[in-house]
Amino acid sequence: MVDSRGKSVGRYLMRLVGGVAVILGLLGIFGTLADGNLVGIVLSLVFIGGGVFLLKRSGPDKRTDSVPRAAR
């Protein structure tokens, strides 16, 4: 199993890669819209979708509750 430090490093890495993917996707969309290149537009949308997925996965772990259910 991975300790909490490894999890936090992994989350920061996922945030970094996700943010870079979204930025590259947006730049790709704007760059290919002028040309009308359909492959470039689809590839940019894939980058944006992957980046958003990584950013959502890098959030807090919802499976581990900091407060026990009996205390709620």
Summary of the structure (lengths in Angstrom):
residues: 72
radius of gyration: 17.4
end to end distance: 28.5
largest distance: 59.1
contacts: 175
relative contact order: 0.17
helix: 74%
strand: 0%
